[in-house]
Amino acid sequence: MIITAVSGCTFLALGEPQVTSVAWVSQDRLYYLREDDSEISELWLRDAGRERKLASQSDMPKPCGRLDFLFAVKPGTLGLGMACDGFQRLISYSEATASFDDLLDVPSAAGVALNADGRSGYVSSGKDDCWKIQPFGDVAAGQLIDLDEFSCRAGKSAKGPVVAGGGSIVFAATNDPPPEQLKAEDRRVWRLMVASAERGEVRQVGPELHGLPDLAGVPGGGKVIVAVSYNGPANIFEIDLQSGASRRIRQADLAKSPSVSPDGRKLAFVDGKGNIFVQGLSS
């Protein structure tokens, strides 16, 4: 693997296989999924500058499909989404024991936000450019956030849930209906929303987002990273959830699967060529 510094970033050129998802769950240990032309997905780890394969999709407990995305379960525990026939199997990987275990099966999903119990939360799924968020697991009645008003049934869309602490989640929503024909670029206007079960409110924060957004939480729960592209280069923003203040921290040809290191000082994302960028974040 070639590692090259690019304008304050670390660029990881991974050759033929394409990286599809990245996730940080402990400092200096960056996990990523990569696929080749055969669509066989593998889990890899970058640790102290060294790269090594951890497993392939066939090594998972009860394998039923390809490894689809990564997410953080809790410090020291990685989550993997496996795309099965009509549902998503969530799997955990423990750094302490180097073992994989089943978490639970949820509806087909493109993203997961787990609550502190690790057994409940929210999933985001999309079909025909319509995105929705729904709860799963045993969410306590007082902690359940109703997002029906942002559902496909209401002619709207919502995606990318991120747990922000205090019983709140952050997600992107649009009032624009899906286009009549599928397009390579999403041309709808999205807004960043914060939903609180404790306060019983959903409020908008930050600027309007033009293009399909991808979210990542920043440790501490006070900020989120949003990667969005529309009619040109992708923009990556850092948005304060209290003030709504935003700043652009990067432009790229495309940016997806953003993830922030546990100390909040580094951002990783996948570009349009299936390579990983790692960039420093100022405080």
Disulfide bonds with the S-S distance in Angstrom:
Cys64-Cys84 1.68
Cys130-Cys152 1.92
